[in-house]
């Protein structure tokens, strides 16, 4: 068995912090994946910005509001022991990455934007697992919001080593 094969007891349903009953704004955010039982979760919830994104002609000329939630998982952040920001994911830097991405991307679909955000968090910030929710609030007059939610995890190629190596040396991937 690999060290990164964490398990959650059968029937355990752990919801994301700060979300009553695992939901926010009517969107089910779900439970933590079974292999994330030993993960520390760093999150940016309710980021709001405007960007040009969409496929309808009316969406391509004017920026529209988006709401983004990012939850990043680290296998037991070293920062829990060291109290040093360099040993974890700095959520302020995730926020800055989101702000820059809103200004520079040239994507049409929310799925593609969510994928770009997930890649940023995995590659630039060393997360082991990430969940990204991208929402267009009030896109339609009779709907509160539309959007996408994706989950990604670091591949072996991205990790550059095993989780056992990182945990054995008291380090997280960077």
N, C-alpha and C positions, 0 to 999 in steps of 0.2 A: 504494500500500500504506500502511495506517495504521501508526503507530509501535507500537501495541499488538498487532500481529499477529506475536507472537514464534513461533518454530518450534523444535522439537527435532529433531535429526538422526534419520532413520529408524532404528528399532530401539533408540533410546535408552530405557532404563527407569530412571528415577531414583526411588528409593523415599523415603518420608518419613524424616527424621532420627529416630534413636532407635528405629526399627522394624526388627528383624532380618528381612530378606527381605520387607519391606513388610507385615509382619503384626504384630498384637498380640493376644494372647488368642484366637488362632485366627481373627481377623477380617481379611480381606484389605483393606488400606487403599489399595492401588492405586498408580498412578504419578502423578507430577505432570502436570497437563494440558499439552498441547503448547504453549499460549500462556503457560505459567508458567515457561519456561526461564530467564528473566531475573528471576524473582521471588525475594525473600527470604521465607522462611517463618518465621513466629512461631507457636509452638504451646503449647497447654496440653493435656497428655496425662494421662489417668487421673484427671480431676476426679471426686470421689465426693461424693454428697449423697443426701438422701432427700426425696421429694416424693410428693404424691398425684397419680397419673396412671393412666389406664387406662379400660377399658370394662366389665370384669367387676365385678360387685357387690363381690367380696372386695378389689378394688383401690381402692375409693372411700372407705374408712373409715380405713385405716392408711397412713402414708407407707411407701414402698418404696424400696430403694436404686436409684440410677442411676449409671452411669459415663459420663462425657462426654469426648470428645476434640475439640478445636478446632484447626484449622490455618488460619492466615490468611496470605494472600500479598500482598506489597507489591512493586511494581516497583522494584527496587533501593532499599532503604531509605536515606534520607539519613543516618541514624544510623551507617551504616558509615563515613562520613567525618567526621561531626561529633562522634560519641560522646555525643550528647545524647538522653535518653529522649523528649523532646518531638518528635523526628524519626522516631519509629517507633511501633509499637503496644505499649503497656505490658501485658504478659501478666498482671501482677498486677491490673490493672483489668478484664481479661476475666474473671479468676477471681472478682472481686467481683461483676461483672455476672451470672455464673452463680449465685453464692450467692443474690443477690437474686431472680433469676428462679425459682429452686427454691422460694422462699417465697411468691411472689406470683402465679404463673401460675395459670390455671384451665382448663388444656387437658386433653384426654382422650388424644390420640394422640401417640406419640413423634415422628411426622412433623411435627406442628404445633409441638411443642417445638423440634425441630431447626430448623425454619423460623424461629421466633422468635429463636433463638440466632444463626442466620446473618444475619438482618436486623440484629440488634444489632451484630455484628462489622462488617458492611458499612457501616451507617449511622452508628453511634456511634464507631467506631474507624477508619473510612476504609480498610478492607481493599479490595483490588481483586478478590480471590478468596477463598473460604472453603470448607472442608470441615468438616462437623460429623458426628460419630458419637455416637449416644445408645444406650446399652445397658442393658437390664434383666438383671443377672446372676442366674442361677439362677431364672429365672421358672418354669421347669418342672424337675422333678427329674431328667429324663433329657437335659437340654440345658444346656450351660455358660452360654449367653447368647442373648438375642434382641435385636434392635434395628434401627436404621435408620442409613444414611449418606447425606447429601445434599451436593451441591456447588452453590454459587451464585457468581455474579460480579456485579460492579457493572454496572448498566445505564448507558447514556449519560445518562439522566435523573438517576441517582444521582450520577454522576461530576461533573457540573457543569463539564465541560471535558474536553479530550482528554488522554490520557496523554502525548502529545507536549508539550502545554502544561506539565504538571507536571514532566516530565523536563527540559525546556528551562530551567525556572526552578529546578531542583534541589529540587523540592518533591514531596511525596506528598499525595494528597487527605486532607482532614481532615473 
